[in-house]
Amino acid sequence: MTGGVTQARVLGMDRVACASTGNTSASLASYAALAGMEGIIFLQNKAIALGKLAQGLAYGATCLRIDADFDRNLELVREASEKLGIYVLNSVNPFRLEGQKSIMIEALQQLSWQAPDWIVCPGGNLGNSSAFGKALKEMYDLGLIDRIPRVAIVQAAGASPLYESYLSDFQDYEAQKAQTIATAIKIGNPVNYQKAVRTVKWTNGVVESVTDQQIMDAKALIDRAGIGCEPASACSLAGTRKLVERGIIEPGSTVVGILTGHVLKDPDATIGYHSNMLEDISGTYANRLLQVGDDIDAIVEILDREKMPV
């Protein structure tokens, strides 16, 4: 996002905008505030996690809550930009993707330029996966890495147009009405579809889909490790587990999983999982909130009896 905001400044723009499921809007609002620009964000009416909405409001962005899904909001923000001269910072903007390449460059730098066997990342609007493919190809062409890792793009089963297209070897494509608990990737018509296809082909990669149950179980394991992530990020682990089970990722492989949002982005999903309050999702690894009275004997009894779930 900072790359896109920097380019907006170069062009003399003072208003930047995006449609968002929450993460892009939080980032835009922050960097717009730092740059002294007005941030404008188009949000879905009901499907945005409160942790993400709070960031946009806190950073001073103009927040429009619209009764439409992400794909329609993206159309609206592009129409508004044409009418009002606002600079769009969704991943249709190539400077956004150039900035997002830095995620992959830093990851390889941290690995001392030793390429892993696999890069596994969530897939929503497919900006990250598109940028990752371009970054890997450029690093290889520059001689920074001696081979290109395979990229696995993992989508939620309820928002998986790339996955469905992959099953036909990308001969067919159909937009979907997205529905998933992983709101950050709740996108049925990703704008970077063609670029993501190039990433898969460049890297001899794969596309996988995972259920909301698999996503939330993987999230619980990531959270329990003391890292923590929002549901969409957990697609990386959920997809890795599925690809290992299918024998696509082989034993002994080096795998880098990309987490795109921290645990406080969607606290309602976390609490719902551990309270067994999510529709059609069971708390397989639930860590129950224990209610106890103001009584030391009762507290001691619970602490003697209860063990952290494994």
C-alpha positions as CSV (number, residue, x, y, z in Angstrom):
1,M,0.0,0.0,0.0
2,T,2.8,2.4,0.8
3,G,4.0,2.0,-2.8
4,G,0.6,3.0,-4.1
5,V,0.3,6.0,-1.8
6,T,3.8,7.1,-2.8
7,Q,2.8,7.0,-6.5
8,A,-0.4,8.9,-5.7
9,R,1.8,11.6,-4.2
10,V,4.1,11.7,-7.2
11,L,1.0,12.3,-9.4
12,G,-0.1,15.1,-7.1
13,M,-3.3,13.3,-5.9
14,D,-4.8,14.3,-2.6
15,R,-7.6,11.7,-2.4
16,V,-7.1,8.0,-2.5
17,A,-9.8,5.3,-2.3
18,C,-10.5,1.6,-2.3
19,A,-13.2,-1.0,-2.0
20,S,-12.4,-3.4,0.8
21,T,-13.3,-6.4,2.9
22,G,-11.4,-4.7,5.6
23,N,-7.6,-5.2,5.4
24,T,-7.0,-3.0,2.4
25,S,-9.1,-0.2,3.9
26,A,-7.2,-0.3,7.1
27,S,-3.9,-0.1,5.3
28,L,-5.1,2.7,3.0
29,A,-6.5,4.7,5.8
30,S,-3.3,4.5,7.8
31,Y,-0.9,5.4,4.9
32,A,-3.3,8.1,3.6
33,A,-3.2,9.7,7.1
34,L,0.6,9.6,7.2
35,A,0.8,11.2,3.7
36,G,-1.7,13.9,4.6
37,M,-4.3,12.7,2.1
38,E,-8.0,11.9,2.4
39,G,-8.6,8.2,2.5
40,I,-12.0,7.0,1.2
41,I,-13.1,3.4,1.7
42,F,-16.1,1.6,0.3
43,L,-17.1,-1.2,2.7
44,Q,-19.7,-3.9,2.7
45,N,-22.7,-3.3,4.8
46,K,-22.6,-6.3,7.0
47,A,-19.6,-8.5,6.1
48,I,-16.7,-6.5,7.6
49,A,-15.1,-7.5,10.8
50,L,-15.3,-4.9,13.5
51,G,-11.5,-4.9,14.1
52,K,-11.0,-3.8,10.5
53,L,-13.8,-1.2,10.5
54,A,-12.3,0.3,13.7
55,Q,-9.0,0.9,12.0
56,G,-10.5,2.8,9.1
57,L,-12.5,5.0,11.4
58,A,-9.6,5.6,13.8
59,Y,-7.2,6.7,11.0
60,G,-9.7,9.3,9.9
61,A,-10.8,7.9,6.5
62,T,-14.1,8.7,5.0
63,C,-16.0,5.4,5.4
64,L,-18.9,4.5,3.2
65,R,-20.9,1.4,4.3
66,I,-22.7,0.3,1.1
67,D,-25.4,-2.4,0.7
68,A,-23.3,-4.3,-1.8
69,D,-20.7,-7.1,-1.9
70,F,-17.0,-6.5,-2.5
71,D,-17.2,-7.0,-6.3
72,R,-19.9,-4.4,-6.7
73,N,-18.1,-2.0,-4.4
74,L,-15.0,-2.3,-6.6
75,E,-17.1,-1.3,-9.6
76,L,-18.5,1.7,-7.6
77,V,-15.1,3.0,-6.4
78,R,-13.8,2.8,-10.0
79,E,-16.8,4.7,-11.3
80,A,-16.4,7.3,-8.5
81,S,-12.7,7.8,-9.3
82,E,-13.5,8.6,-12.9
83,K,-16.1,11.2,-11.9
84,L,-14.2,12.8,-9.1
85,G,-10.5,12.3,-9.9
86,I,-9.8,10.1,-7.0
87,Y,-6.8,7.7,-7.1
88,V,-7.9,4.1,-6.7
89,L,-5.6,1.9,-4.6
90,N,-7.2,-1.5,-5.0
91,S,-4.9,-4.1,-6.5
92,V,-6.1,-3.1,-10.0
93,N,-3.4,-0.5,-9.4
94,P,-0.1,-1.9,-10.6
95,F,1.9,0.2,-8.2
96,R,0.1,-1.6,-5.3
97,L,1.3,-4.9,-6.7
98,E,4.8,-3.6,-7.1
99,G,4.8,-2.8,-3.4
100,Q,3.3,-6.2,-2.5
101,K,6.3,-7.9,-4.1
102,S,8.3,-6.7,-1.1
103,I,6.6,-9.4,1.0
104,M,8.2,-12.1,-1.0
105,I,11.5,-10.4,-1.4
106,E,11.8,-10.0,2.3
107,A,10.8,-13.6,2.9
108,L,13.6,-14.9,0.6
109,Q,16.0,-12.4,2.2
110,Q,15.2,-13.9,5.6
111,L,15.9,-17.3,4.2
112,S,19.4,-16.1,3.0
113,W,18.1,-16.3,-0.6
114,Q,17.7,-20.1,-0.3
115,A,14.4,-20.7,-2.1
116,P,11.9,-23.0,-0.3
117,D,10.1,-25.8,-2.1
118,W,6.7,-24.1,-1.7
119,I,5.1,-20.8,-1.0
120,V,1.5,-21.2,0.2
121,C,-0.8,-18.1,0.4
122,P,-4.5,-17.3,0.7
123,G,-6.3,-16.2,-2.4
124,G,-9.1,-13.6,-2.5
125,N,-8.7,-10.8,-5.0
126,L,-5.4,-12.4,-5.9
127,G,-3.2,-9.3,-5.6
128,N,-0.7,-11.0,-3.3
129,S,-0.4,-14.2,-5.3
130,S,0.0,-12.1,-8.5
131,A,2.7,-10.0,-6.9
132,F,4.5,-13.0,-5.4
133,G,4.8,-14.7,-8.8
134,K,6.2,-11.6,-10.4
135,A,8.7,-11.1,-7.5
136,L,9.9,-14.7,-7.7
137,K,10.4,-14.5,-11.4
138,E,12.3,-11.3,-11.1
139,M,14.5,-12.6,-8.3
140,Y,15.3,-15.7,-10.3
141,D,16.1,-13.6,-13.4
142,L,18.4,-11.4,-11.3
143,G,20.2,-14.4,-9.9
144,L,19.1,-13.8,-6.3
145,I,17.6,-17.3,-6.1
146,D,18.7,-20.3,-8.1
147,R,15.2,-21.8,-8.5
148,I,11.6,-20.7,-8.4
149,P,9.5,-22.2,-5.5
150,R,6.1,-23.7,-6.4
151,V,3.2,-21.4,-5.4
152,A,0.0,-22.8,-3.9
153,I,-2.9,-20.5,-3.8
154,V,-5.6,-21.5,-1.3
155,Q,-9.2,-20.2,-1.5
156,A,-12.1,-20.7,0.8
157,A,-14.5,-23.2,-0.7
158,G,-17.3,-20.7,-0.6
159,A,-15.3,-18.1,-2.6
160,S,-13.2,-20.2,-5.0
161,P,-13.5,-19.1,-8.6
162,L,-9.8,-19.5,-9.2
163,Y,-9.8,-23.0,-7.8
164,E,-12.8,-24.0,-9.9
165,S,-11.1,-22.6,-13.0
166,Y,-7.9,-24.5,-12.1
167,L,-9.9,-27.7,-12.2
168,S,-10.5,-27.1,-15.9
169,D,-6.9,-26.1,-16.6
170,F,-8.1,-22.5,-16.6
171,Q,-10.2,-23.1,-19.7
172,D,-13.4,-22.1,-17.9
173,Y,-14.0,-19.2,-15.5
174,E,-17.2,-18.2,-13.7
175,A,-17.7,-15.6,-11.0
176,Q,-19.3,-16.7,-7.8
177,K,-21.6,-15.3,-5.1
178,A,-19.0,-15.5,-2.3
179,Q,-19.8,-16.9,1.2
180,T,-17.2,-17.7,3.8
181,I,-16.2,-16.9,7.3
182,A,-12.9,-15.7,6.0
183,T,-14.2,-12.3,5.1
184,A,-10.8,-11.0,3.9
185,I,-11.0,-13.3,0.9
186,K,-14.8,-13.3,0.5
187,I,-14.5,-12.3,-3.2
188,G,-16.3,-14.0,-6.0
189,N,-14.8,-12.2,-9.0
190,P,-11.1,-11.5,-8.3
191,V,-9.8,-8.6,-10.4
192,N,-6.3,-10.2,-10.6
193,Y,-7.5,-13.6,-11.9
194,Q,-5.4,-13.5,-15.1
195,K,-2.2,-12.5,-13.2
196,A,-2.8,-15.2,-10.7
197,V,-3.1,-17.7,-13.5
198,R,0.3,-16.6,-14.7
199,T,1.8,-17.1,-11.2
200,V,0.5,-20.7,-11.1
201,K,1.9,-21.4,-14.6
202,W,5.2,-19.6,-14.0
203,T,5.9,-21.6,-10.8
204,N,4.3,-24.9,-11.7
205,G,2.0,-24.2,-8.9
206,V,-1.4,-25.4,-7.7
207,V,-4.7,-24.0,-6.5
208,E,-6.5,-25.6,-3.6
209,S,-9.8,-24.9,-1.7
210,V,-10.6,-25.5,2.0
211,T,-13.8,-25.4,4.0
212,D,-14.6,-22.9,6.7
213,Q,-14.2,-25.8,9.2
214,Q,-10.7,-26.5,8.0
215,I,-9.9,-22.8,8.0
216,M,-11.0,-22.3,11.6
217,D,-9.3,-25.4,12.8
218,A,-6.0,-24.3,11.2
219,K,-6.5,-20.8,12.7
220,A,-6.8,-22.4,16.2
221,L,-3.5,-24.2,15.7
222,I,-1.7,-21.0,14.5
223,D,-3.2,-19.1,17.4
224,R,-2.1,-21.7,19.9
225,A,1.4,-21.4,18.6
226,G,1.4,-17.8,19.9
227,I,1.4,-16.3,16.5
228,G,-2.3,-15.6,15.8
229,C,-4.1,-14.7,12.6
230,E,-7.5,-13.9,11.2
231,P,-9.5,-16.6,9.4
232,A,-8.3,-15.8,5.8
233,S,-4.7,-16.2,6.8
234,A,-5.3,-19.7,8.1
235,C,-6.0,-20.8,4.6
236,S,-2.2,-21.1,4.2
237,L,-2.0,-23.8,6.9
238,A,-5.3,-25.4,6.0
239,G,-4.2,-25.7,2.4
240,T,-0.8,-27.0,3.4
241,R,-2.3,-29.8,5.5
242,K,-4.6,-30.7,2.6
243,L,-1.8,-30.7,0.0
244,V,0.4,-32.9,2.3
245,E,-2.5,-35.3,2.8
246,R,-2.9,-35.5,-1.0
247,G,0.8,-36.2,-1.5
248,I,1.3,-33.0,-3.5
249,I,3.6,-31.4,-0.9
250,E,6.0,-34.2,-0.1
251,P,7.5,-35.1,3.3
252,G,10.7,-33.1,4.0
253,S,9.6,-30.2,1.8
254,T,10.4,-26.6,2.9
255,V,7.2,-24.6,3.0
256,V,6.6,-20.9,3.6
257,G,3.1,-20.0,4.6
258,I,2.0,-16.4,4.3
259,L,-0.2,-14.9,7.0
260,T,-1.9,-11.8,5.8
261,G,-3.8,-10.5,8.9
262,H,-3.3,-10.7,12.7
263,V,-5.5,-12.3,15.3
264,L,-7.2,-9.0,16.4
265,K,-8.6,-8.3,12.9
266,D,-11.6,-10.5,13.5
267,P,-12.1,-11.2,17.2
268,D,-15.7,-12.2,16.7
269,A,-14.7,-15.3,14.7
270,T,-12.2,-16.3,17.3
271,I,-14.6,-16.0,20.2
272,G,-17.4,-17.7,18.2
273,Y,-15.1,-20.7,17.5
274,H,-14.0,-21.1,21.1
275,S,-17.6,-20.7,22.3
276,N,-19.0,-23.1,19.7
277,M,-21.3,-20.4,18.4
278,L,-20.3,-20.4,14.8
279,E,-22.9,-21.8,12.4
280,D,-21.9,-25.1,10.8
281,I,-18.4,-24.9,12.4
282,S,-17.5,-26.9,15.5
283,G,-14.8,-25.9,17.9
284,T,-12.5,-28.8,17.4
285,Y,-9.7,-27.1,19.3
286,A,-11.9,-24.9,21.4
287,N,-10.4,-23.3,24.5
288,R,-13.4,-22.7,26.7
289,L,-13.9,-19.6,28.8
290,L,-14.3,-20.9,32.3
291,Q,-16.8,-19.1,34.6
292,V,-16.0,-19.3,38.3
293,G,-17.2,-17.5,41.4
294,D,-15.3,-15.4,43.9
295,D,-14.1,-18.5,45.8
296,I,-10.5,-19.7,46.1
297,D,-11.5,-23.3,46.6
298,A,-13.6,-23.3,43.4
299,I,-10.7,-21.7,41.6
300,V,-8.2,-24.2,42.9
301,E,-10.5,-27.1,41.9
302,I,-10.8,-25.8,38.4
303,L,-7.1,-25.2,38.0
304,D,-6.4,-28.7,39.3
305,R,-8.9,-30.3,36.9
306,E,-8.6,-28.2,33.7
307,K,-5.8,-28.6,31.3
308,M,-5.1,-26.5,28.2
309,P,-6.6,-28.3,25.2
310,V,-4.0,-29.8,22.8
